[in-house]
Amino acid sequence: MLKLEDTYLHKGKRRALVAELRAKGIKSERVLEAINTLPRHFFFDTALISHAYEDKAFPIGEGQTISQPYTVAFQTELLDVKPGDKILEIGTGSGYQGSILHLLGAEVYTIEYQKKLFEGTQRFLKRLGIEMHLFYGDGTGGLPQFAPYDKIIVTAGAPVVPEALIQQLKIGGILVIPVGDRKRQAMVKITKKSSKDIIREEFDGFAFVPLLGKEGWK
């Protein structure tokens, strides 16, 4: 079992990573502080632990990855998380992104498509003492039973924005989702001004694993 040790060396590497993210254009001090607080190396297999503070994505099993820190910071900054926000995350993965949202004071509902990954992450987050609502299943339909949400974040590349997710967003809510083909996506930020008035903004140049499910890639 991985020992959860956070040494001076790890803390120093985290500070260097935060400085790198700031230099790449991340402005939210709250987001940077959350990344500085949460030991990313806890979410890594022992074999890859020396790479935990590189600004890169790494495999976590089941064909999935832990997102690049810049991507986590960028998506989180777009979400504009407020303490007490009810946030739906599609794609729990390692639990790292959800844990950042948790540290920012959000109530996190998260759903994972891969059963083995879901079970492992559920056990691991319990060890960390991070509390969120974890579900196993097809996230492309959202979690309508707990809707509406203040914010929704999707951590896998989608062919289109699933309509169910827009429906489950509160008026005034924000949805952040990578949309494109299987190789490259634009980060799309949707702000729901009213049930009919949707503002869509796009930011280019991202690469995620494919979003699987009914409204995702088959």
BAFI-3210 file (N, C-alpha, C; in Angstrom, 3 decimals, decimal comma, padded with zeros to 6 digits):
// residues 218
n [1|2|3|4|5|6|7|8|9|10|11|12|13|14|15|16|17|18|19|20|21|22|23|24|25|26|27|28|29|30|31|32|33|34|35|36|37|38|39|40|41|42|43|44|45|46|47|48|49|50|51|52|53|54|55|56|57|58|59|60|61|62|63|64|65|66|67|68|69|70|71|72|73|74|75|76|77|78|79|80|81|82|83|84|85|86|87|88|89|90|91|92|93|94|95|96|97|98|99|100|101|102|103|104|105|106|107|108|109|110|111|112|113|114|115|116|117|118|119|120|121|122|123|124|125|126|127|128|129|130|131|132|133|134|135|136|137|138|139|140|141|142|143|144|145|146|147|148|149|150|151|152|153|154|155|156|157|158|159|160|161|162|163|164|165|166|167|168|169|170|171|172|173|174|175|176|177|178|179|180|181|182|183|184|185|186|187|188|189|190|191|192|193|194|195|196|197|198|199|200|201|202|203|204|205|206|207|208|209|210|211|212|213|214|215|216|217|218]
n.u [000,843|000,540|002,476|001,317|003,036|004,136|006,699|009,332|010,611|008,596|006,764|008,249|008,512|005,859|005,392|007,045|005,704|003,289|004,267|005,030|002,504|001,316|002,939|002,153|-000,279|-002,417|-004,568|-006,161|-005,790|-006,912|-007,348|-004,686|-003,664|-005,097|-004,014|-001,419|-001,792|-002,830|-001,431|-000,252|001,205|000,176|-001,794|-000,670|000,716|003,289|005,510|005,519|005,789|007,844|007,371|005,259|005,007|005,439|004,277|002,276|000,059|-000,660|-000,808|-003,369|-004,374|-006,846|-007,078|-007,242|-006,319|-004,520|-005,213|-003,278|-001,690|-001,947|-004,256|-006,197|-006,127|-006,908|-009,515|-010,784|-010,500|-012,089|-014,569|-015,101|-015,381|-017,373|-017,517|-019,618|-020,881|-022,718|-021,465|-021,255|-019,249|-018,114|-016,546|-014,637|-012,093|-008,841|-009,584|-008,387|-009,039|-011,663|-011,039|-009,636|-011,750|-013,287|-011,554|-011,830|-014,212|-016,521|-019,507|-019,261|-020,451|-019,753|-019,120|-018,114|-017,141|-015,647|-015,580|-013,579|-011,759|-013,427|-013,998|-011,436|-010,702|-012,703|-012,101|-009,578|-010,014|-011,420|-009,415|-007,897|-009,602|-011,276|-014,333|-016,837|-019,628|-019,765|-020,319|-021,007|-021,178|-022,738|-021,783|-022,581|-025,232|-025,525|-026,435|-029,414|-031,064|-030,068|-029,992|-030,856|-027,508|-024,931|-022,576|-020,983|-018,543|-016,641|-014,384|-013,328|-012,877|-015,483|-017,738|-019,843|-021,722|-023,438|-026,925|-028,415|-026,784|-026,784|-029,453|-029,478|-028,204|-028,202|-030,003|-027,882|-025,750|-022,592|-021,044|-018,289|-016,529|-014,540|-014,635|-014,610|-012,697|-011,437|-008,769|-008,016|-009,335|-011,480|-011,746|-014,807|-016,846|-019,887|-022,387|-025,344|-027,754|-030,524|-033,376|-033,455|-031,420|-028,162|-024,748|-021,832|-018,430|-015,164|-012,011|-008,967|-006,953|-006,568|-006,147|-007,804|-008,651|-011,112|-014,589|-016,707|-019,790|-023,421|-024,029|-021,550|-018,403|-018,620]
n.v [-001,201|002,206|004,608|007,477|010,039|013,332|015,109|017,606|017,881|017,133|019,202|021,405|020,839|021,089|023,786|024,809|023,812|025,246|027,831|027,519|027,080|029,527|031,145|030,190|031,338|030,944|032,533|032,584|032,799|031,240|028,771|028,086|027,910|025,703|023,668|023,795|022,886|020,252|017,073|015,906|013,652|011,615|010,495|008,890|005,882|003,996|003,552|005,721|007,935|009,830|011,547|013,141|015,918|017,070|018,999|017,378|014,889|011,615|007,989|006,137|003,647|001,369|002,565|005,262|008,648|010,752|014,089|016,697|019,094|021,845|021,744|020,898|023,128|025,132|024,327|024,383|027,050|028,253|027,337|028,874|028,434|028,615|028,638|026,129|025,605|023,329|020,777|018,858|016,294|014,758|011,862|010,619|009,479|009,466|010,865|013,240|015,786|016,164|016,320|018,725|020,490|019,962|020,956|023,631|024,164|023,099|021,069|017,963|015,922|013,010|010,957|007,849|005,933|003,592|000,600|-000,680|001,365|003,201|001,771|001,542|004,260|005,152|003,756|004,843|007,660|007,607|006,850|009,179|010,901|012,572|013,819|013,083|012,676|009,689|007,931|005,108|004,621|005,631|008,697|010,504|011,076|012,566|013,162|013,063|012,766|014,290|016,834|020,386|021,575|023,837|024,053|022,221|019,859|018,281|015,694|014,370|013,975|015,038|014,256|015,957|018,479|017,030|017,163|016,588|017,429|020,221|020,631|019,892|021,889|024,715|027,849|030,468|028,905|027,159|025,208|023,240|021,749|019,563|019,553|017,918|016,030|012,612|013,038|015,792|018,607|021,459|023,566|024,066|026,521|026,877|029,098|029,315|031,424|031,689|029,443|029,284|030,880|030,610|031,048|030,538|029,839|029,312|027,666|026,877|023,881|021,344|018,007|015,169|011,969|009,879|010,622|008,233|006,473|006,750|009,315|009,977|008,907|005,823]
n.w [000,000|-000,835|000,842|002,410|002,292|002,651|001,780|002,399|-000,022|-001,873|-001,346|-002,148|-004,888|-005,596|-005,164|-007,165|-009,413|-009,206|-009,654|-012,309|-013,514|-013,012|-014,582|-017,048|-017,346|-015,548|-013,385|-011,073|-007,712|-005,711|-006,971|-007,598|-005,015|-004,037|-005,647|-004,758|-002,189|-002,319|-002,375|-005,286|-005,876|-004,319|-005,847|-007,706|-009,216|-007,627|-009,317|-011,033|-009,494|-009,257|-011,287|-010,649|-010,325|-012,745|-015,494|-016,923|-018,366|-017,013|-017,234|-015,460|-015,413|-016,824|-019,316|-018,830|-017,741|-015,377|-015,377|-016,983|-014,891|-015,663|-017,255|-015,394|-013,693|-015,509|-016,354|-013,861|-013,139|-015,138|-014,280|-012,051|-009,166|-006,284|-002,684|-001,369|-003,768|-005,783|-007,511|-010,453|-011,596|-014,486|-015,018|-012,896|-012,589|-011,260|-009,059|-008,508|-009,747|-008,739|-006,033|-005,903|-006,446|-004,193|-002,195|-002,745|-001,637|-002,693|-003,059|-004,185|-006,770|-008,397|-011,248|-012,583|-015,398|-015,689|-014,006|-012,352|-011,880|-010,596|-008,194|-007,020|-006,710|-005,017|-002,638|-002,136|-001,811|000,538|002,307|002,182|003,386|002,018|001,203|-001,055|-003,313|-004,787|-007,836|-009,942|-013,420|-016,574|-017,393|-019,325|-019,408|-017,201|-013,747|-013,090|-010,871|-008,787|-009,709|-009,933|-010,893|-009,791|-011,165|-013,816|-014,721|-017,233|-017,742|-019,926|-023,481|-025,568|-028,347|-028,862|-027,027|-024,450|-024,326|-022,037|-019,944|-020,116|-019,536|-016,847|-015,550|-013,428|-013,816|-014,652|-014,192|-014,898|-017,414|-018,175|-020,721|-022,750|-026,260|-029,391|-031,769|-031,517|-030,978|-030,606|-028,815|-028,265|-025,434|-024,055|-022,703|-021,223|-020,391|-018,704|-019,229|-019,286|-019,629|-022,370|-023,312|-024,018|-023,467|-025,259|-025,089|-026,483|-026,135|-027,496|-028,172|-026,587|-025,256|-024,497|-022,996|-024,656|-024,102|-022,919|-023,557|-023,824|-024,902|-025,690|-027,095|-028,833]
ca.u [000,000|001,296|002,543|000,931|004,023|004,323|007,986|009,758|010,916|007,303|006,195|009,053|008,138|004,509|005,543|007,614|004,612|002,372|004,946|004,937|001,109|001,102|003,644|001,383|-001,476|-003,462|-004,617|-006,906|-004,943|-007,603|-007,057|-003,258|-003,486|-005,614|-003,012|-000,267|-002,171|-003,149|-000,280|-000,607|001,903|-000,678|-002,708|000,168|001,338|004,655|006,480|005,501|005,676|008,853|006,871|003,975|004,935|005,636|003,010|001,904|-000,916|-000,035|-001,789|-003,786|-005,013|-008,146|-007,059|-007,517|-005,154|-004,674|-005,041|-002,166|-002,044|-002,428|-005,635|-007,005|-006,204|-007,648|-010,934|-011,280|-010,594|-013,282|-015,775|-015,316|-015,988|-017,668|-017,795|-021,022|-021,374|-023,010|-020,790|-021,268|-018,049|-018,259|-015,216|-013,933|-010,683|-008,047|-010,161|-007,593|-009,813|-012,746|-010,450|-009,365|-013,059|-013,623|-010,731|-012,361|-015,444|-017,684|-020,110|-018,961|-021,093|-018,863|-019,523|-017,028|-017,607|-014,862|-015,891|-012,380|-011,239|-014,387|-013,823|-010,126|-010,729|-013,599|-011,312|-008,458|-010,503|-011,775|-008,128|-007,481|-010,577|-011,953|-015,724|-017,663|-020,646|-019,224|-021,264|-020,493|-022,151|-022,573|-021,920|-023,027|-026,608|-025,477|-027,069|-030,619|-031,731|-029,544|-029,991|-029,880|-026,159|-024,382|-021,507|-020,724|-017,241|-016,438|-012,928|-012,980|-013,241|-016,799|-017,988|-020,799|-022,143|-024,671|-028,063|-028,824|-025,969|-027,303|-030,742|-029,265|-027,498|-029,054|-029,915|-026,702|-024,704|-021,501|-020,616|-016,983|-016,407|-013,738|-015,424|-013,842|-012,591|-010,809|-007,380|-007,893|-010,602|-011,524|-012,438|-016,027|-017,495|-021,276|-023,056|-026,792|-028,373|-031,933|-033,599|-033,255|-030,269|-026,905|-023,532|-020,805|-017,076|-014,257|-010,573|-008,382|-005,689|-006,543|-006,213|-008,325|-009,132|-012,495|-015,745|-017,441|-021,182|-024,510|-023,898|-020,130|-017,891|-019,031]
ca.v [000,000|003,450|005,426|008,854|010,941|014,592|015,589|018,953|017,789|017,179|020,552|022,284|020,558|021,632|025,255|025,042|023,555|026,389|028,950|027,202|027,298|030,982|031,654|029,777|032,163|030,705|033,751|032,417|032,423|030,158|027,528|027,803|027,498|024,325|022,793|023,817|022,180|018,833|016,308|015,179|012,353|010,616|009,947|008,187|004,589|004,160|003,573|007,016|008,985|010,887|012,458|013,707|017,388|017,544|019,495|016,407|013,850|010,297|006,903|005,662|002,346|001,305|003,469|006,630|009,416|011,894|015,228|017,633|020,127|023,069|021,502|020,910|024,521|025,893|023,965|024,828|028,517|028,560|027,014|029,950|027,711|029,348|027,712|025,725|025,219|021,909|020,545|017,519|015,977|013,572|011,260|010,741|009,143|009,242|011,639|014,465|016,991|016,289|016,731|020,169|021,152|019,784|021,906|024,975|024,314|022,604|019,769|017,313|014,684|012,594|009,674|007,197|004,915|002,356|000,023|-000,945|002,679|003,716|001,079|001,920|005,677|005,236|003,309|005,765|008,940|007,329|006,926|010,590|011,657|013,536|013,389|013,503|011,682|008,935|007,040|004,339|004,555|006,442|010,094|011,400|011,474|013,304|012,524|013,884|012,654|015,310|018,126|021,059|021,837|025,180|023,913|020,853|019,738|017,003|015,505|013,536|014,666|014,649|014,636|017,075|018,765|016,286|018,031|016,290|018,210|021,597|020,574|019,708|023,070|025,802|029,148|031,148|027,894|027,045|023,871|023,248|020,445|019,519|019,047|017,841|014,650|011,739|013,436|017,180|019,232|022,828|023,637|024,850|027,018|027,248|029,785|029,215|032,690|031,343|028,112|029,360|031,739|029,932|031,692|029,514|030,339|028,198|027,867|025,784|023,207|020,383|016,593|014,334|010,638|010,018|010,455|007,039|006,407|006,917|010,606|010,184|008,014|004,434]
ca.w [000,000|-000,943|002,055|002,086|002,888|001,922|002,283|001,978|-001,452|-002,577|-001,188|-003,004|-006,275|-005,794|-005,298|-008,506|-010,359|-009,118|-010,341|-013,748|-013,925|-012,998|-015,768|-018,230|-017,468|-014,531|-012,562|-009,823|-006,569|-004,987|-007,703|-007,416|-003,614|-003,921|-006,282|-003,852|-000,955|-002,533|-002,877|-006,514|-005,906|-003,674|-006,851|-008,684|-008,929|-007,106|-010,428|-011,730|-008,478|-009,473|-012,344|-010,198|-010,396|-014,116|-016,043|-017,962|-017,999|-016,868|-017,158|-014,126|-015,609|-017,516|-020,473|-018,376|-017,292|-014,478|-016,284|-016,839|-013,916|-016,319|-017,691|-014,169|-013,253|-016,521|-016,242|-012,558|-013,210|-015,956|-013,491|-011,073|-008,036|-005,046|-001,583|-001,317|-005,097|-006,026|-008,790|-011,043|-012,383|-015,337|-015,164|-011,610|-012,794|-010,039|-007,967|-008,284|-010,109|-007,766|-004,752|-006,029|-006,299|-002,778|-001,434|-003,009|-000,873|-003,444|-002,789|-005,462|-007,224|-009,478|-011,821|-013,331|-016,348|-015,556|-012,692|-011,562|-011,498|-009,613|-006,907|-006,472|-006,312|-003,856|-001,469|-001,934|-001,277|001,932|003,034|002,237|004,165|001,145|001,066|-002,187|-003,663|-005,926|-008,524|-011,070|-014,512|-017,782|-017,004|-020,406|-019,088|-015,954|-012,587|-012,996|-009,565|-007,857|-010,404|-010,790|-010,395|-010,030|-012,154|-014,300|-015,378|-017,919|-017,800|-021,084|-024,720|-026,086|-029,739|-028,800|-025,644|-024,175|-023,986|-020,649|-019,007|-020,139|-018,827|-015,399|-015,058|-012,914|-014,506|-014,113|-013,998|-015,889|-017,832|-018,859|-021,377|-023,975|-027,393|-030,634|-032,234|-030,506|-030,744|-030,132|-028,451|-027,737|-024,146|-024,237|-021,477|-021,479|-019,285|-018,937|-018,796|-019,046|-020,214|-023,832|-023,633|-023,660|-023,984|-025,511|-025,362|-026,802|-025,941|-028,282|-027,906|-025,487|-025,655|-023,416|-023,376|-025,143|-023,212|-023,347|-023,083|-024,779|-025,585|-025,948|-028,128|-028,612]
c.u [000,883|001,269|002,242|001,839|004,153|005,571|008,252|010,044|009,622|006,703|006,929|008,701|006,758|004,556|006,090|006,554|003,638|002,967|004,875|003,526|000,782|001,740|002,904|000,027|-002,609|-003,424|-005,267|-005,995|-005,582|-007,319|-005,597|-002,978|-003,975|-004,608|-001,761|-000,529|-002,285|-001,948|-000,666|000,045|001,106|-001,525|-001,982|000,535|002,783|005,684|006,590|005,620|006,672|008,398|005,659|003,866|005,410|004,274|002,602|000,796|-000,175|-001,108|-002,097|-004,472|-006,362|-008,230|-007,294|-006,234|-005,537|-004,319|-003,781|-002,572|-002,557|-003,894|-006,593|-007,216|-007,070|-009,149|-011,534|-011,453|-011,829|-014,580|-016,131|-016,032|-016,165|-017,906|-019,299|-021,623|-021,609|-022,495|-020,902|-020,009|-018,308|-016,852|-014,397|-012,440|-009,980|-008,675|-009,455|-008,399|-010,948|-012,244|-010,089|-010,665|-013,510|-012,855|-011,209|-013,733|-016,698|-018,219|-020,064|-019,756|-020,276|-019,205|-018,417|-017,568|-016,912|-014,999|-014,658|-011,781|-012,116|-014,138|-012,517|-010,114|-011,603|-012,851|-010,239|-008,920|-010,933|-010,523|-007,677|-008,404|-011,261|-013,350|-016,376|-018,638|-020,187|-020,258|-020,556|-021,571|-021,789|-022,850|-022,477|-024,479|-026,691|-025,999|-028,347|-031,272|-031,252|-029,513|-030,992|-028,540|-025,752|-023,358|-021,420|-019,373|-017,123|-014,936|-012,509|-013,526|-014,538|-016,947|-018,922|-021,063|-023,434|-025,783|-028,502|-028,056|-026,428|-028,617|-030,551|-028,529|-028,495|-028,984|-028,780|-025,521|-023,707|-021,188|-019,290|-016,733|-015,487|-014,549|-014,563|-013,832|-011,839|-009,392|-007,244|-009,273|-010,393|-012,211|-013,621|-016,575|-018,896|-021,845|-024,539|-027,489|-029,862|-032,153|-033,373|-031,969|-028,977|-025,734|-022,447|-019,474|-016,166|-012,797|-009,872|-007,231|-005,626|-006,636|-006,602|-008,563|-010,594|-013,535|-016,569|-018,859|-022,154|-024,389|-022,432|-019,677|-018,280|-017,805]
c.v [001,257|004,209|006,866|009,821|012,177|015,271|017,037|018,982|017,884|018,586|021,560|022,106|021,123|023,144|025,608|024,837|024,736|027,610|028,760|027,476|028,796|031,609|031,308|030,482|031,876|031,870|033,555|031,938|031,293|028,806|027,123|027,311|026,056|023,333|022,698|022,987|020,673|018,063|015,458|013,794|011,257|009,856|009,109|006,784|004,840|004,306|004,944|008,211|010,135|011,906|013,287|015,227|017,943|017,992|018,634|015,499|012,516|009,220|006,487|004,290|002,481|002,278|004,927|007,318|010,349|013,110|016,029|018,721|021,428|022,919|021,535|022,362|025,352|025,613|024,516|026,346|028,943|028,335|028,100|029,399|028,627|028,318|027,405|025,372|023,705|021,602|019,076|017,357|014,690|013,025|011,447|010,497|008,830|009,924|012,971|015,736|017,226|016,776|018,216|020,959|021,107|020,789|023,349|025,185|023,829|021,306|019,017|016,012|014,231|011,180|009,136|006,020|003,562|001,802|-000,138|000,365|003,304|003,104|001,473|003,344|005,878|004,859|004,335|007,091|008,800|007,414|008,373|011,427|012,743|013,014|013,978|012,380|010,964|007,976|006,329|004,323|005,466|007,903|011,011|011,847|012,277|012,481|013,323|013,869|013,694|016,707|019,073|021,324|023,277|025,141|022,439|020,865|018,340|016,846|014,499|014,229|014,137|015,031|015,851|017,356|017,991|017,223|017,839|017,142|019,660|021,665|020,551|020,876|024,119|027,012|029,930|030,204|027,841|025,573|024,020|021,844|020,528|018,866|019,052|016,425|013,835|012,183|014,828|017,744|020,713|022,750|024,576|025,227|027,491|027,898|029,838|030,451|032,517|029,980|028,116|030,094|031,129|030,708|030,625|030,195|029,134|028,602|026,658|025,053|022,289|018,965|015,750|012,918|010,782|009,823|009,286|007,061|006,736|008,203|010,946|009,328|006,598|003,558]
c.w [000,000|000,379|001,680|002,840|002,018|002,479|001,856|000,479|-002,279|-002,528|-002,078|-004,477|-006,593|-005,976|-006,681|-009,589|-010,379|-009,831|-011,859|-014,278|-013,979|-014,246|-017,060|-018,318|-016,492|-013,535|-011,195|-008,696|-005,755|-005,645|-007,484|-005,986|-003,392|-004,510|-005,407|-002,581|-001,160|-003,099|-004,105|-006,534|-005,197|-004,706|-007,905|-008,230|-008,502|-008,228|-011,099|-010,778|-008,679|-010,524|-011,898|-010,367|-011,730|-014,641|-017,239|-017,429|-017,892|-016,767|-015,722|-014,226|-016,288|-018,696|-020,121|-017,910|-016,147|-015,328|-015,959|-015,825|-014,540|-016,728|-016,507|-013,711|-014,202|-016,420|-014,949|-012,535|-014,023|-015,173|-012,481|-009,824|-006,823|-003,930|-001,518|-002,665|-005,142|-007,430|-009,192|-011,882|-013,158|-015,604|-013,903|-011,773|-011,479|-008,821|-007,729|-008,580|-009,092|-006,412|-004,755|-005,832|-004,835|-001,914|-001,611|-002,362|-001,579|-002,849|-004,116|-005,629|-008,431|-009,942|-012,735|-014,143|-016,155|-014,132|-011,793|-011,015|-010,416|-008,224|-006,223|-005,945|-005,076|-002,567|-001,109|-001,308|000,182|002,809|003,218|003,116|003,350|000,855|-000,176|-002,497|-004,926|-006,498|-009,664|-012,150|-015,667|-017,441|-018,074|-020,216|-017,802|-014,790|-012,302|-011,616|-008,548|-008,480|-009,727|-010,076|-010,683|-011,164|-012,566|-015,014|-015,986|-018,147|-018,871|-022,330|-025,320|-027,561|-029,828|-027,311|-025,377|-023,671|-022,532|-019,647|-018,954|-019,359|-017,313|-014,740|-014,574|-013,850|-013,826|-013,923|-015,154|-016,129|-018,575|-019,394|-022,595|-025,105|-028,656|-031,153|-031,169|-030,140|-030,098|-029,825|-028,139|-026,383|-024,326|-022,853|-021,855|-020,225|-019,613|-018,360|-018,489|-019,697|-021,728|-024,231|-023,088|-024,275|-024,085|-025,832|-025,614|-026,641|-026,550|-027,610|-026,709|-026,042|-024,447|-023,925|-023,801|-024,036|-023,745|-022,795|-024,193|-025,596|-025,866|-027,132|-027,805|-028,377]
res [m|l|k|l|e|d|t|y|l|h|k|g|k|r|r|a|l|v|a|e|l|r|a|k|g|i|k|s|e|r|v|l|e|a|i|n|t|l|p|r|h|f|f|f|d|t|a|l|i|s|h|a|y|e|d|k|a|f|p|i|g|e|g|q|t|i|s|q|p|y|t|v|a|f|q|t|e|l|l|d|v|k|p|g|d|k|i|l|e|i|g|t|g|s|g|y|q|g|s|i|l|h|l|l|g|a|e|v|y|t|i|e|y|q|k|k|l|f|e|g|t|q|r|f|l|k|r|l|g|i|e|m|h|l|f|y|g|d|g|t|g|g|l|p|q|f|a|p|y|d|k|i|i|v|t|a|g|a|p|v|v|p|e|a|l|i|q|q|l|k|i|g|g|i|l|v|i|p|v|g|d|r|k|r|q|a|m|v|k|i|t|k|k|s|s|k|d|i|i|r|e|e|f|d|g|f|a|f|v|p|l|l|g|k|e|g|w|k]
***
